[in-house]
Amino acid sequence: MPGLIIAPRARIFHGHEWIYASEIKKSFGNPQPGDVITLKDFRDRPLGSAIYNPASQIVARRFSRRRQDLDADFFIRRIRQAINLRIEAPDLDETLCRIVWSESDGIPGLIVDRYGNHLSVQTLTLAMDMRKDLIRDALIEILAPKSITLRNDSSSRKAEGMEPCIELMYGENPGPFMVHANGLDFEIDLVDGQKTGLYLDQLQAHNEVAKFSKGLRVLDCFTNQGGFALACAKAGAAKVTAVDISASACAAARKNAELNNLSIDVIEANVFDFLKSAQPEYDLIVLDPPSFTKNKKTLIDAMRGYKEIHLRSLKLLEKGGLLSTFCCSHHASRELFLENLADASVDAKKSLRLVAEHAQRADHPVLISLPETSYLKGFTSQVIATR
């Protein structure tokens, strides 16, 4: 098997699973893009098996600490293990969750989301994309779904030299269909919808934030399909306003409100502009924007964006008001994001008390030695004083 000799002091010796070009001492056996390769240290001792793509900044991703191939048995075994992990997780519906989460489940670059009888798949590494038929067959054998959609519209595929695409891998296009989550009905469309229409990683946070909302006037910014807005309306919020720049997202939020017989005001607007002109008439503001940064180069600009929405939101809240804010970029650490919120509170001349902390659900497990698997963080804080 071809492979790489890893240079001393590479991060893999500290438990990380990625190999960058600067960490390679030399290659042997002429490895090709998408190959399974063996990794060895500078003393020729085996370090395990990895997938290889020299076109990517991450040249190799280890998926096993022993010699292992990516064959049908491998995918069946690893996917079964991932599903069993979700079944064992408390308060997690394994029929509506992420059943495979890339490196966290030992299959780098493969993401599988389950929506009842329908699956949405992403192959974000070249090796997984080259083996998507094996993946499809494994999923059919294990879950017998009605359809499998290859939802490869993520911009991260470009880093692996692949173009975005959406195609049906198995079955017939289900079109829009209903799923039930947190006591609410949502209409999703895996093939033609914006993303899927429902972000599984935030379902837990929807409930956590909604617990604070009874009797309050709620503003849900970057509402997408209305997840936080609907959860708060169901929990007894006095009034709910949802804002998103996307016309299709606003339409989906209105449709979901109608499906659940809930009343929310949906406004199509740029959130930054909306917050500038909004009146201080809210008791709870939710900020759940898309990632402001996909890489370290734009992190500073991203933090400026978070600072602006934090500052403008805090200016709209009086004493006792609540702000729930989320960041879904692993490049912005928990500490950096919390510091950003604290800085905004100083500029807004308001003191905050942390009342709840939010993280990704159990279907998005985190590897301690691979911090990139931990990306979603959130804080709910309360204004306790104004100066």
ABEGO torsion letter per residue (X at the ends): XBBBBBBBGBAAAAGBABBBAAABABBBGGBBBGBBBBBBBAAGBBAEBBBBBAABABABBBABABBBBBBAAAAAAAAAAAAAAAAABBGBBAABBBABBEAAAGBBGBBBBBBEABBBBBBABAAAAAAAAAAAAAAAAAAGBABBBBBBABAAAAAAGBBBBBBBABEBBAEBBBBBBGGBBBBBBAAABBEAGBBAAAAAAAAAAAAAABGBBBBBBGAEAGAAAAAAAAAGBABBBBBBABAAAAAAAAAAAAAAGBBBBBBBBBAAAAAAABBBABABBBBBBBBABABAAAAAAAAAAAAAAAAAAAAABBBGBBBBBBBABAABBAAAAAAAAAAAAAAAGBBBBBABBBBBBAABBBBAABAAABABBBBBBBBABBX
